[in-house]
Amino acid sequence: MIQKYERGACRIWIYRLYCFTKKILKVDVAWFFDGLPPPAAGRVAIMVPGHKLRSRHTVSLVEAYFRIAPERRRAVLCLIESMTRTQF
């Protein structure tokens, strides 16, 4: 399992990383990023095919998401992410 994290096959949520570093390792999160180049300025690239981003359903979903109160958006995101991990 550790190898999956090392290779990037599994990712750790930033909140989990924060809790892990502060409560268990007792170091600052920045410790993990020492020596890395600064992040690129500008927009983040999304690895989603363009035709999926232009679909009517995707646009409706994004518009509805931004109509949600900002303090509730995180809960909605967590719900959607948990649904993608669940197999029926």
PDB file of N, CA, C and O in Angstrom:
ATOM      1  N   MET A   1       0.825  -1.191   0.000  1.00  0.00           N
ATOM      2  CA  MET A   1       0.000   0.000   0.000  1.00  0.00           C
ATOM      3  C   MET A   1       0.871   1.258   0.000  1.00  0.00           C
ATOM      4  O   MET A   1       0.543   2.236  -0.672  1.00  0.00           O
ATOM      5  N   ILE A   2       1.953   1.239   0.732  1.00  0.00           N
ATOM      6  CA  ILE A   2       2.830   2.407   0.788  1.00  0.00           C
ATOM      7  C   ILE A   2       3.382   2.724  -0.594  1.00  0.00           C
ATOM      8  O   ILE A   2       3.527   3.894  -0.950  1.00  0.00           O
ATOM      9  N   GLN A   3       3.689   1.702  -1.368  1.00  0.00           N
ATOM     10  CA  GLN A   3       4.219   1.922  -2.715  1.00  0.00           C
ATOM     11  C   GLN A   3       3.216   2.664  -3.583  1.00  0.00           C
ATOM     12  O   GLN A   3       3.612   3.459  -4.435  1.00  0.00           O
ATOM     13  N   LYS A   4       1.935   2.424  -3.387  1.00  0.00           N
ATOM     14  CA  LYS A   4       0.918   3.129  -4.169  1.00  0.00           C
ATOM     15  C   LYS A   4       0.967   4.620  -3.884  1.00  0.00           C
ATOM     16  O   LYS A   4       0.808   5.429  -4.798  1.00  0.00           O
ATOM     17  N   TYR A   5       1.186   4.994  -2.626  1.00  0.00           N
ATOM     18  CA  TYR A   5       1.312   6.406  -2.285  1.00  0.00           C
ATOM     19  C   TYR A   5       2.611   6.980  -2.845  1.00  0.00           C
ATOM     20  O   TYR A   5       2.630   8.107  -3.340  1.00  0.00           O
ATOM     21  N   GLU A   6       3.689   6.214  -2.768  1.00  0.00           N
ATOM     22  CA  GLU A   6       4.983   6.686  -3.267  1.00  0.00           C
ATOM     23  C   GLU A   6       4.957   6.918  -4.776  1.00  0.00           C
ATOM     24  O   GLU A   6       5.567   7.868  -5.267  1.00  0.00           O
ATOM     25  N   ARG A   7       4.260   6.061  -5.512  1.00  0.00           N
ATOM     26  CA  ARG A   7       4.192   6.200  -6.967  1.00  0.00           C
ATOM     27  C   ARG A   7       3.096   7.156  -7.416  1.00  0.00           C
ATOM     28  O   ARG A   7       3.037   7.515  -8.591  1.00  0.00           O
ATOM     29  N   GLY A   8       2.235   7.569  -6.508  1.00  0.00           N
ATOM     30  CA  GLY A   8       1.153   8.478  -6.858  1.00  0.00           C
ATOM     31  C   GLY A   8      -0.106   7.776  -7.329  1.00  0.00           C
ATOM     32  O   GLY A   8      -1.027   8.437  -7.810  1.00  0.00           O
ATOM     33  N   ALA A   9      -0.177   6.448  -7.205  1.00  0.00           N
ATOM     34  CA  ALA A   9      -1.381   5.718  -7.598  1.00  0.00           C
ATOM     35  C   ALA A   9      -2.524   6.040  -6.630  1.00  0.00           C
ATOM     36  O   ALA A   9      -3.683   6.113  -7.038  1.00  0.00           O
ATOM     37  N   CYS A  10      -2.201   6.227  -5.369  1.00  0.00           N
ATOM     38  CA  CYS A  10      -3.163   6.661  -4.358  1.00  0.00           C
ATOM     39  C   CYS A  10      -2.730   8.049  -3.891  1.00  0.00           C
ATOM     40  O   CYS A  10      -1.540   8.347  -3.796  1.00  0.00           O
ATOM     41  N   ARG A  11      -3.695   8.865  -3.611  1.00  0.00           N
ATOM     42  CA  ARG A  11      -3.380  10.221  -3.145  1.00  0.00           C
ATOM     43  C   ARG A  11      -3.951  10.434  -1.757  1.00  0.00           C
ATOM     44  O   ARG A  11      -4.986   9.870  -1.400  1.00  0.00           O
ATOM     45  N   ILE A  12      -3.273  11.242  -0.991  1.00  0.00           N
ATOM     46  CA  ILE A  12      -3.747  11.561   0.347  1.00  0.00           C
ATOM     47  C   ILE A  12      -4.417  12.933   0.288  1.00  0.00           C
ATOM     48  O   ILE A  12      -3.896  13.855  -0.341  1.00  0.00           O
ATOM     49  N   TRP A  13      -5.557  13.065   0.937  1.00  0.00           N
ATOM     50  CA  TRP A  13      -6.257  14.342   0.974  1.00  0.00           C
ATOM     51  C   TRP A  13      -5.420  15.325   1.782  1.00  0.00           C
ATOM     52  O   TRP A  13      -4.758  14.944   2.747  1.00  0.00           O
ATOM     53  N   ILE A  14      -5.456  16.572   1.387  1.00  0.00           N
ATOM     54  CA  ILE A  14      -4.641  17.600   2.047  1.00  0.00           C
ATOM     55  C   ILE A  14      -5.028  17.727   3.524  1.00  0.00           C
ATOM     56  O   ILE A  14      -4.163  17.964   4.367  1.00  0.00           O
ATOM     57  N   TYR A  15      -6.308  17.575   3.844  1.00  0.00           N
ATOM     58  CA  TYR A  15      -6.721  17.656   5.247  1.00  0.00           C
ATOM     59  C   TYR A  15      -6.127  16.502   6.046  1.00  0.00           C
ATOM     60  O   TYR A  15      -5.686  16.695   7.179  1.00  0.00           O
ATOM     61  N   ARG A  16      -6.113  15.307   5.467  1.00  0.00           N
ATOM     62  CA  ARG A  16      -5.511  14.156   6.133  1.00  0.00           C
ATOM     63  C   ARG A  16      -4.020  14.373   6.331  1.00  0.00           C
ATOM     64  O   ARG A  16      -3.473  14.061   7.389  1.00  0.00           O
ATOM     65  N   LEU A  17      -3.364  14.910   5.305  1.00  0.00           N
ATOM     66  CA  LEU A  17      -1.935  15.204   5.406  1.00  0.00           C
ATOM     67  C   LEU A  17      -1.686  16.201   6.526  1.00  0.00           C
ATOM     68  O   LEU A  17      -0.753  16.047   7.314  1.00  0.00           O
ATOM     69  N   TYR A  18      -2.532  17.229   6.590  1.00  0.00           N
ATOM     70  CA  TYR A  18      -2.400  18.237   7.631  1.00  0.00           C
ATOM     71  C   TYR A  18      -2.535  17.592   9.017  1.00  0.00           C
ATOM     72  O   TYR A  18      -1.698  17.817   9.891  1.00  0.00           O
ATOM     73  N   CYS A  19      -3.588  16.793   9.216  1.00  0.00           N
ATOM     74  CA  CYS A  19      -3.795  16.133  10.518  1.00  0.00           C
ATOM     75  C   CYS A  19      -2.644  15.192  10.847  1.00  0.00           C
ATOM     76  O   CYS A  19      -2.153  15.165  11.976  1.00  0.00           O
ATOM     77  N   PHE A  20      -2.227  14.436   9.866  1.00  0.00           N
ATOM     78  CA  PHE A  20      -1.136  13.483  10.060  1.00  0.00           C
ATOM     79  C   PHE A  20       0.144  14.183  10.481  1.00  0.00           C
ATOM     80  O   PHE A  20       0.826  13.735  11.403  1.00  0.00           O
ATOM     81  N   THR A  21       0.474  15.277   9.811  1.00  0.00           N
ATOM     82  CA  THR A  21       1.727  15.956  10.121  1.00  0.00           C
ATOM     83  C   THR A  21       1.669  16.677  11.460  1.00  0.00           C
ATOM     84  O   THR A  21       2.627  16.631  12.232  1.00  0.00           O
ATOM     85  N   LYS A  22       0.562  17.337  11.737  1.00  0.00           N
ATOM     86  CA  LYS A  22       0.456  18.115  12.974  1.00  0.00           C
ATOM     87  C   LYS A  22       0.307  17.229  14.206  1.00  0.00           C
ATOM     88  O   LYS A  22       0.968  17.456  15.220  1.00  0.00           O
ATOM     89  N   LYS A  23      -0.557  16.223  14.123  1.00  0.00           N
ATOM     90  CA  LYS A  23      -0.888  15.437  15.310  1.00  0.00           C
ATOM     91  C   LYS A  23       0.060  14.270  15.558  1.00  0.00           C
ATOM     92  O   LYS A  23       0.360  13.949  16.709  1.00  0.00           O
ATOM     93  N   ILE A  24       0.532  13.635  14.495  1.00  0.00           N
ATOM     94  CA  ILE A  24       1.351  12.439  14.681  1.00  0.00           C
ATOM     95  C   ILE A  24       2.833  12.747  14.536  1.00  0.00           C
ATOM     96  O   ILE A  24       3.630  12.427  15.418  1.00  0.00           O
ATOM     97  N   LEU A  25       3.201  13.373  13.413  1.00  0.00           N
ATOM     98  CA  LEU A  25       4.620  13.657  13.187  1.00  0.00           C
ATOM     99  C   LEU A  25       5.096  14.924  13.874  1.00  0.00           C
ATOM    100  O   LEU A  25       6.291  15.109  14.105  1.00  0.00           O
ATOM    101  N   LYS A  26       4.146  15.799  14.200  1.00  0.00           N
ATOM    102  CA  LYS A  26       4.455  17.079  14.856  1.00  0.00           C
ATOM    103  C   LYS A  26       5.454  17.921  14.049  1.00  0.00           C
ATOM    104  O   LYS A  26       6.397  18.493  14.595  1.00  0.00           O
ATOM    105  N   VAL A  27       5.212  17.977  12.719  1.00  0.00           N
ATOM    106  CA  VAL A  27       5.986  18.841  11.832  1.00  0.00           C
ATOM    107  C   VAL A  27       5.015  19.669  11.017  1.00  0.00           C
ATOM    108  O   VAL A  27       3.823  19.367  10.957  1.00  0.00           O
ATOM    109  N   ASP A  28       5.528  20.709  10.395  1.00  0.00           N
ATOM    110  CA  ASP A  28       4.702  21.542   9.541  1.00  0.00           C
ATOM    111  C   ASP A  28       4.513  20.848   8.192  1.00  0.00           C
ATOM    112  O   ASP A  28       5.403  20.132   7.732  1.00  0.00           O
ATOM    113  N   VAL A  29       3.371  21.055   7.565  1.00  0.00           N
ATOM    114  CA  VAL A  29       3.082  20.440   6.273  1.00  0.00           C
ATOM    115  C   VAL A  29       4.133  20.833   5.233  1.00  0.00           C
ATOM    116  O   VAL A  29       4.441  20.047   4.337  1.00  0.00           O
ATOM    117  N   ALA A  30       4.668  22.011   5.346  1.00  0.00           N
ATOM    118  CA  ALA A  30       5.683  22.483   4.390  1.00  0.00           C
ATOM    119  C   ALA A  30       6.910  21.572   4.349  1.00  0.00           C
ATOM    120  O   ALA A  30       7.641  21.559   3.359  1.00  0.00           O
ATOM    121  N   TRP A  31       7.131  20.827   5.400  1.00  0.00           N
ATOM    122  CA  TRP A  31       8.263  19.908   5.445  1.00  0.00           C
ATOM    123  C   TRP A  31       8.235  18.948   4.259  1.00  0.00           C
ATOM    124  O   TRP A  31       9.289  18.601   3.726  1.00  0.00           O
ATOM    125  N   PHE A  32       7.042  18.512   3.837  1.00  0.00           N
ATOM    126  CA  PHE A  32       6.911  17.577   2.727  1.00  0.00           C
ATOM    127  C   PHE A  32       7.271  18.211   1.381  1.00  0.00           C
ATOM    128  O   PHE A  32       7.568  17.502   0.419  1.00  0.00           O
ATOM    129  N   PHE A  33       7.243  19.523   1.316  1.00  0.00           N
ATOM    130  CA  PHE A  33       7.438  20.212   0.052  1.00  0.00           C
ATOM    131  C   PHE A  33       8.778  20.931  -0.047  1.00  0.00           C
ATOM    132  O   PHE A  33       9.042  21.620  -1.033  1.00  0.00           O
ATOM    133  N   ASP A  34       9.622  20.775   0.965  1.00  0.00           N
ATOM    134  CA  ASP A  34      10.946  21.396   0.932  1.00  0.00           C
ATOM    135  C   ASP A  34      11.726  20.911  -0.284  1.00  0.00           C
ATOM    136  O   ASP A  34      11.763  19.713  -0.566  1.00  0.00           O
ATOM    137  N   GLY A  35      12.342  21.833  -0.994  1.00  0.00           N
ATOM    138  CA  GLY A  35      13.160  21.482  -2.137  1.00  0.00           C
ATOM    139  C   GLY A  35      12.405  21.373  -3.448  1.00  0.00           C
ATOM    140  O   GLY A  35      13.022  21.209  -4.500  1.00  0.00           O
ATOM    141  N   LEU A  36      11.082  21.460  -3.409  1.00  0.00           N
ATOM    142  CA  LEU A  36      10.313  21.396  -4.648  1.00  0.00           C
ATOM    143  C   LEU A  36      10.278  22.772  -5.310  1.00  0.00           C
ATOM    144  O   LEU A  36      10.330  23.788  -4.617  1.00  0.00           O
ATOM    145  N   PRO A  37      10.190  22.821  -6.632  1.00  0.00           N
ATOM    146  CA  PRO A  37      10.075  24.120  -7.286  1.00  0.00           C
ATOM    147  C   PRO A  37       8.744  24.768  -6.922  1.00  0.00           C
ATOM    148  O   PRO A  37       7.791  24.065  -6.584  1.00  0.00           O
ATOM    149  N   PRO A  38       8.661  26.090  -6.984  1.00  0.00           N
ATOM    150  CA  PRO A  38       7.403  26.768  -6.657  1.00  0.00           C
ATOM    151  C   PRO A  38       6.320  26.367  -7.661  1.00  0.00           C
ATOM    152  O   PRO A  38       6.625  26.050  -8.811  1.00  0.00           O
ATOM    153  N   PRO A  39       5.063  26.380  -7.231  1.00  0.00           N
ATOM    154  CA  PRO A  39       3.987  26.012  -8.147  1.00  0.00           C
ATOM    155  C   PRO A  39       3.893  26.999  -9.311  1.00  0.00           C
ATOM    156  O   PRO A  39       4.206  28.181  -9.167  1.00  0.00           O
ATOM    157  N   ALA A  40       3.466  26.503 -10.436  1.00  0.00           N
ATOM    158  CA  ALA A  40       3.317  27.350 -11.619  1.00  0.00           C
ATOM    159  C   ALA A  40       2.159  28.310 -11.406  1.00  0.00           C
ATOM    160  O   ALA A  40       1.135  27.952 -10.824  1.00  0.00           O
ATOM    161  N   ALA A  41       2.332  29.508 -11.875  1.00  0.00           N
ATOM    162  CA  ALA A  41       1.266  30.499 -11.776  1.00  0.00           C
ATOM    163  C   ALA A  41       0.236  30.229 -12.864  1.00  0.00           C
ATOM    164  O   ALA A  41       0.550  29.669 -13.915  1.00  0.00           O
ATOM    165  N   GLY A  42      -0.976  30.630 -12.597  1.00  0.00           N
ATOM    166  CA  GLY A  42      -2.021  30.465 -13.609  1.00  0.00           C
ATOM    167  C   GLY A  42      -2.996  29.380 -13.238  1.00  0.00           C
ATOM    168  O   GLY A  42      -3.120  29.005 -12.072  1.00  0.00           O
ATOM    169  N   ARG A  43      -3.679  28.886 -14.229  1.00  0.00           N
ATOM    170  CA  ARG A  43      -4.725  27.893 -14.017  1.00  0.00           C
ATOM    171  C   ARG A  43      -4.158  26.486 -13.896  1.00  0.00           C
ATOM    172  O   ARG A  43      -3.073  26.187 -14.395  1.00  0.00           O
ATOM    173  N   VAL A  44      -4.908  25.642 -13.230  1.00  0.00           N
ATOM    174  CA  VAL A  44      -4.536  24.246 -13.069  1.00  0.00           C
ATOM    175  C   VAL A  44      -5.091  23.465 -14.253  1.00  0.00           C
ATOM    176  O   VAL A  44      -6.245  23.654 -14.638  1.00  0.00           O
ATOM    177  N   ALA A  45      -4.280  22.594 -14.827  1.00  0.00           N
ATOM    178  CA  ALA A  45      -4.742  21.775 -15.941  1.00  0.00           C
ATOM    179  C   ALA A  45      -5.660  20.667 -15.430  1.00  0.00           C
ATOM    180  O   ALA A  45      -5.363  20.026 -14.422  1.00  0.00           O
ATOM    181  N   ILE A  46      -6.751  20.449 -16.112  1.00  0.00           N
ATOM    182  CA  ILE A  46      -7.688  19.397 -15.760  1.00  0.00           C
ATOM    183  C   ILE A  46      -7.579  18.308 -16.805  1.00  0.00           C
ATOM    184  O   ILE A  46      -7.625  18.579 -18.004  1.00  0.00           O
ATOM    185  N   MET A  47      -7.434  17.072 -16.348  1.00  0.00           N
ATOM    186  CA  MET A  47      -7.276  15.946 -17.257  1.00  0.00           C
ATOM    187  C   MET A  47      -8.632  15.325 -17.571  1.00  0.00           C
ATOM    188  O   MET A  47      -8.873  14.157 -17.266  1.00  0.00           O
ATOM    189  N   VAL A  48      -9.511  16.107 -18.178  1.00  0.00           N
ATOM    190  CA  VAL A  48     -10.835  15.629 -18.568  1.00  0.00           C
ATOM    191  C   VAL A  48     -11.005  15.946 -20.040  1.00  0.00           C
ATOM    192  O   VAL A  48     -10.722  17.066 -20.466  1.00  0.00           O
ATOM    193  N   PRO A  49     -11.460  14.984 -20.821  1.00  0.00           N
ATOM    194  CA  PRO A  49     -11.675  15.271 -22.244  1.00  0.00           C
ATOM    195  C   PRO A  49     -12.616  16.460 -22.423  1.00  0.00           C
ATOM    196  O   PRO A  49     -13.616  16.585 -21.717  1.00  0.00           O
ATOM    197  N   GLY A  50     -12.288  17.321 -23.364  1.00  0.00           N
ATOM    198  CA  GLY A  50     -13.060  18.538 -23.591  1.00  0.00           C
ATOM    199  C   GLY A  50     -14.528  18.290 -23.856  1.00  0.00           C
ATOM    200  O   GLY A  50     -15.370  19.066 -23.404  1.00  0.00           O
ATOM    201  N   HIS A  51     -14.856  17.242 -24.569  1.00  0.00           N
ATOM    202  CA  HIS A  51     -16.262  16.993 -24.888  1.00  0.00           C
ATOM    203  C   HIS A  51     -17.090  16.721 -23.635  1.00  0.00           C
ATOM    204  O   HIS A  51     -18.291  16.993 -23.622  1.00  0.00           O
ATOM    205  N   LYS A  52     -16.472  16.190 -22.585  1.00  0.00           N
ATOM    206  CA  LYS A  52     -17.203  15.949 -21.336  1.00  0.00           C
ATOM    207  C   LYS A  52     -17.451  17.257 -20.587  1.00  0.00           C
ATOM    208  O   LYS A  52     -18.472  17.402 -19.915  1.00  0.00           O
ATOM    209  N   LEU A  53     -16.533  18.198 -20.698  1.00  0.00           N
ATOM    210  CA  LEU A  53     -16.702  19.480 -20.023  1.00  0.00           C
ATOM    211  C   LEU A  53     -17.760  20.342 -20.687  1.00  0.00           C
ATOM    212  O   LEU A  53     -18.337  21.221 -20.047  1.00  0.00           O
ATOM    213  N   ARG A  54     -18.019  20.099 -21.957  1.00  0.00           N
ATOM    214  CA  ARG A  54     -18.997  20.896 -22.695  1.00  0.00           C
ATOM    215  C   ARG A  54     -20.401  20.304 -22.653  1.00  0.00           C
ATOM    216  O   ARG A  54     -21.334  20.893 -23.198  1.00  0.00           O
ATOM    217  N   SER A  55     -20.563  19.157 -22.019  1.00  0.00           N
ATOM    218  CA  SER A  55     -21.887  18.529 -22.014  1.00  0.00           C
ATOM    219  C   SER A  55     -22.870  19.350 -21.180  1.00  0.00           C
ATOM    220  O   SER A  55     -22.484  20.055 -20.247  1.00  0.00           O
ATOM    221  N   ARG A  56     -24.118  19.242 -21.532  1.00  0.00           N
ATOM    222  CA  ARG A  56     -25.180  19.985 -20.846  1.00  0.00           C
ATOM    223  C   ARG A  56     -25.237  19.601 -19.372  1.00  0.00           C
ATOM    224  O   ARG A  56     -25.454  20.455 -18.512  1.00  0.00           O
ATOM    225  N   HIS A  57     -25.043  18.317 -19.079  1.00  0.00           N
ATOM    226  CA  HIS A  57     -25.110  17.847 -17.690  1.00  0.00           C
ATOM    227  C   HIS A  57     -23.946  18.380 -16.852  1.00  0.00           C
ATOM    228  O   HIS A  57     -24.129  18.744 -15.690  1.00  0.00           O
ATOM    229  N   THR A  58     -22.767  18.424 -17.435  1.00  0.00           N
ATOM    230  CA  THR A  58     -21.610  18.934 -16.706  1.00  0.00           C
ATOM    231  C   THR A  58     -21.794  20.411 -16.378  1.00  0.00           C
ATOM    232  O   THR A  58     -21.520  20.846 -15.260  1.00  0.00           O
ATOM    233  N   VAL A  59     -22.255  21.169 -17.351  1.00  0.00           N
ATOM    234  CA  VAL A  59     -22.481  22.602 -17.129  1.00  0.00           C
ATOM    235  C   VAL A  59     -23.538  22.808 -16.051  1.00  0.00           C
ATOM    236  O   VAL A  59     -23.368  23.659 -15.178  1.00  0.00           O
ATOM    237  N   SER A  60     -24.622  22.045 -16.097  1.00  0.00           N
ATOM    238  CA  SER A  60     -25.676  22.153 -15.084  1.00  0.00           C
ATOM    239  C   SER A  60     -25.147  21.809 -13.696  1.00  0.00           C
ATOM    240  O   SER A  60     -25.483  22.466 -12.710  1.00  0.00           O
ATOM    241  N   LEU A  61     -24.317  20.773 -13.633  1.00  0.00           N
ATOM    242  CA  LEU A  61     -23.741  20.364 -12.356  1.00  0.00           C
ATOM    243  C   LEU A  61     -22.851  21.458 -11.762  1.00  0.00           C
ATOM    244  O   LEU A  61     -22.937  21.756 -10.571  1.00  0.00           O
ATOM    245  N   VAL A  62     -22.014  22.042 -12.582  1.00  0.00           N
ATOM    246  CA  VAL A  62     -21.115  23.103 -12.112  1.00  0.00           C
ATOM    247  C   VAL A  62     -21.907  24.330 -11.688  1.00  0.00           C
ATOM    248  O   VAL A  62     -21.605  24.935 -10.659  1.00  0.00           O
ATOM    249  N   GLU A  63     -22.916  24.705 -12.468  1.00  0.00           N
ATOM    250  CA  GLU A  63     -23.742  25.861 -12.101  1.00  0.00           C
ATOM    251  C   GLU A  63     -24.463  25.616 -10.776  1.00  0.00           C
ATOM    252  O   GLU A  63     -24.524  26.506  -9.929  1.00  0.00           O
ATOM    253  N   ALA A  64     -25.007  24.416 -10.597  1.00  0.00           N
ATOM    254  CA  ALA A  64     -25.698  24.091  -9.348  1.00  0.00           C
ATOM    255  C   ALA A  64     -24.730  24.105  -8.168  1.00  0.00           C
ATOM    256  O   ALA A  64     -25.071  24.570  -7.081  1.00  0.00           O
ATOM    257  N   TYR A  65     -23.519  23.592  -8.391  1.00  0.00           N
ATOM    258  CA  TYR A  65     -22.506  23.570  -7.334  1.00  0.00           C
ATOM    259  C   TYR A  65     -22.221  24.983  -6.833  1.00  0.00           C
ATOM    260  O   TYR A  65     -22.113  25.201  -5.626  1.00  0.00           O
ATOM    261  N   PHE A  66     -22.098  25.935  -7.737  1.00  0.00           N
ATOM    262  CA  PHE A  66     -21.770  27.296  -7.319  1.00  0.00           C
ATOM    263  C   PHE A  66     -22.964  28.050  -6.759  1.00  0.00           C
ATOM    264  O   PHE A  66     -22.803  29.151  -6.232  1.00  0.00           O
ATOM    265  N   ARG A  67     -24.154  27.481  -6.863  1.00  0.00           N
ATOM    266  CA  ARG A  67     -25.317  28.074  -6.193  1.00  0.00           C
ATOM    267  C   ARG A  67     -25.408  27.616  -4.736  1.00  0.00           C
ATOM    268  O   ARG A  67     -26.159  28.195  -3.951  1.00  0.00           O
ATOM    269  N   ILE A  68     -24.655  26.588  -4.374  1.00  0.00           N
ATOM    270  CA  ILE A  68     -24.629  26.087  -2.994  1.00  0.00           C
ATOM    271  C   ILE A  68     -23.825  27.059  -2.141  1.00  0.00           C
ATOM    272  O   ILE A  68     -22.838  27.637  -2.598  1.00  0.00           O
ATOM    273  N   ALA A  69     -24.254  27.229  -0.910  1.00  0.00           N
ATOM    274  CA  ALA A  69     -23.522  28.104   0.014  1.00  0.00           C
ATOM    275  C   ALA A  69     -22.087  27.606   0.141  1.00  0.00           C
ATOM    276  O   ALA A  69     -21.860  26.402   0.263  1.00  0.00           O
ATOM    277  N   PRO A  70     -21.103  28.529   0.115  1.00  0.00           N
ATOM    278  CA  PRO A  70     -19.689  28.125   0.152  1.00  0.00           C
ATOM    279  C   PRO A  70     -19.334  27.188   1.303  1.00  0.00           C
ATOM    280  O   PRO A  70     -18.513  26.288   1.128  1.00  0.00           O
ATOM    281  N   GLU A  71     -19.928  27.379   2.460  1.00  0.00           N
ATOM    282  CA  GLU A  71     -19.591  26.525   3.597  1.00  0.00           C
ATOM    283  C   GLU A  71     -20.137  25.104   3.440  1.00  0.00           C
ATOM    284  O   GLU A  71     -19.716  24.208   4.172  1.00  0.00           O
ATOM    285  N   ARG A  72     -21.053  24.879   2.513  1.00  0.00           N
ATOM    286  CA  ARG A  72     -21.605  23.536   2.287  1.00  0.00           C
ATOM    287  C   ARG A  72     -20.977  22.835   1.089  1.00  0.00           C
ATOM    288  O   ARG A  72     -21.173  21.634   0.907  1.00  0.00           O
ATOM    289  N   ARG A  73     -20.236  23.558   0.280  1.00  0.00           N
ATOM    290  CA  ARG A  73     -19.640  22.970  -0.921  1.00  0.00           C
ATOM    291  C   ARG A  73     -18.693  21.827  -0.599  1.00  0.00           C
ATOM    292  O   ARG A  73     -18.654  20.836  -1.329  1.00  0.00           O
ATOM    293  N   ARG A  74     -17.942  21.945   0.460  1.00  0.00           N
ATOM    294  CA  ARG A  74     -16.988  20.895   0.835  1.00  0.00           C
ATOM    295  C   ARG A  74     -17.716  19.582   1.104  1.00  0.00           C
ATOM    296  O   ARG A  74     -17.250  18.514   0.706  1.00  0.00           O
ATOM    297  N   ALA A  75     -18.861  19.663   1.780  1.00  0.00           N
ATOM    298  CA  ALA A  75     -19.642  18.465   2.077  1.00  0.00           C
ATOM    299  C   ALA A  75     -20.140  17.820   0.785  1.00  0.00           C
ATOM    300  O   ALA A  75     -20.128  16.595   0.657  1.00  0.00           O
ATOM    301  N   VAL A  76     -20.575  18.637  -0.169  1.00  0.00           N
ATOM    302  CA  VAL A  76     -21.040  18.114  -1.455  1.00  0.00           C
ATOM    303  C   VAL A  76     -19.891  17.450  -2.195  1.00  0.00           C
ATOM    304  O   VAL A  76     -20.060  16.368  -2.758  1.00  0.00           O
ATOM    305  N   LEU A  77     -18.740  18.075  -2.201  1.00  0.00           N
ATOM    306  CA  LEU A  77     -17.572  17.491  -2.857  1.00  0.00           C
ATOM    307  C   LEU A  77     -17.203  16.152  -2.221  1.00  0.00           C
ATOM    308  O   LEU A  77     -16.918  15.190  -2.935  1.00  0.00           O
ATOM    309  N   CYS A  78     -17.206  16.078  -0.895  1.00  0.00           N
ATOM    310  CA  CYS A  78     -16.896  14.815  -0.205  1.00  0.00           C
ATOM    311  C   CYS A  78     -17.908  13.739  -0.562  1.00  0.00           C
ATOM    312  O   CYS A  78     -17.542  12.579  -0.750  1.00  0.00           O
ATOM    313  N   LEU A  79     -19.182  14.118  -0.657  1.00  0.00           N
ATOM    314  CA  LEU A  79     -20.216  13.156  -1.031  1.00  0.00           C
ATOM    315  C   LEU A  79     -19.966  12.598  -2.426  1.00  0.00           C
ATOM    316  O   LEU A  79     -20.021  11.386  -2.633  1.00  0.00           O
ATOM    317  N   ILE A  80     -19.693  13.475  -3.375  1.00  0.00           N
ATOM    318  CA  ILE A  80     -19.456  13.040  -4.756  1.00  0.00           C
ATOM    319  C   ILE A  80     -18.211  12.170  -4.830  1.00  0.00           C
ATOM    320  O   ILE A  80     -18.217  11.144  -5.511  1.00  0.00           O
ATOM    321  N   GLU A  81     -17.149  12.559  -4.146  1.00  0.00           N
ATOM    322  CA  GLU A  81     -15.932  11.747  -4.160  1.00  0.00           C
ATOM    323  C   GLU A  81     -16.173  10.382  -3.537  1.00  0.00           C
ATOM    324  O   GLU A  81     -15.645   9.383  -4.026  1.00  0.00           O
ATOM    325  N   SER A  82     -16.960  10.318  -2.469  1.00  0.00           N
ATOM    326  CA  SER A  82     -17.239   9.016  -1.853  1.00  0.00           C
ATOM    327  C   SER A  82     -18.084   8.152  -2.784  1.00  0.00           C
ATOM    328  O   SER A  82     -17.945   6.929  -2.782  1.00  0.00           O
ATOM    329  N   MET A  83     -18.945   8.759  -3.567  1.00  0.00           N
ATOM    330  CA  MET A  83     -19.761   8.000  -4.521  1.00  0.00           C
ATOM    331  C   MET A  83     -18.899   7.404  -5.632  1.00  0.00           C
ATOM    332  O   MET A  83     -19.224   6.339  -6.156  1.00  0.00           O
ATOM    333  N   THR A  84     -17.829   8.060  -5.990  1.00  0.00           N
ATOM    334  CA  THR A  84     -16.969   7.537  -7.050  1.00  0.00           C
ATOM    335  C   THR A  84     -16.137   6.356  -6.571  1.00  0.00           C
ATOM    336  O   THR A  84     -15.679   5.545  -7.377  1.00  0.00           O
ATOM    337  N   ARG A  85     -15.941   6.259  -5.257  1.00  0.00           N
ATOM    338  CA  ARG A  85     -15.168   5.140  -4.708  1.00  0.00           C
ATOM    339  C   ARG A  85     -16.058   3.939  -4.413  1.00  0.00           C
ATOM    340  O   ARG A  85     -15.554   2.829  -4.239  1.00  0.00           O
ATOM    341  N   THR A  86     -17.350   4.139  -4.356  1.00  0.00           N
ATOM    342  CA  THR A  86     -18.278   3.057  -4.013  1.00  0.00           C
ATOM    343  C   THR A  86     -18.670   2.297  -5.271  1.00  0.00           C
ATOM    344  O   THR A  86     -19.047   2.894  -6.280  1.00  0.00           O
ATOM    345  N   GLN A  87     -18.579   0.989  -5.200  1.00  0.00           N
ATOM    346  CA  GLN A  87     -19.029   0.163  -6.309  1.00  0.00           C
ATOM    347  C   GLN A  87     -20.283  -0.577  -5.891  1.00  0.00           C
ATOM    348  O   GLN A  87     -20.337  -1.169  -4.813  1.00  0.00           O
ATOM    349  N   PHE A  88     -21.283  -0.539  -6.742  1.00  0.00           N
ATOM    350  CA  PHE A  88     -22.562  -1.176  -6.435  1.00  0.00           C
ATOM    351  C   PHE A  88     -22.624  -2.550  -7.034  1.00  0.00           C
ATOM    352  O   PHE A  88     -23.628  -3.245  -6.882  1.00  0.00           O
TER     353      PHE A  88
END
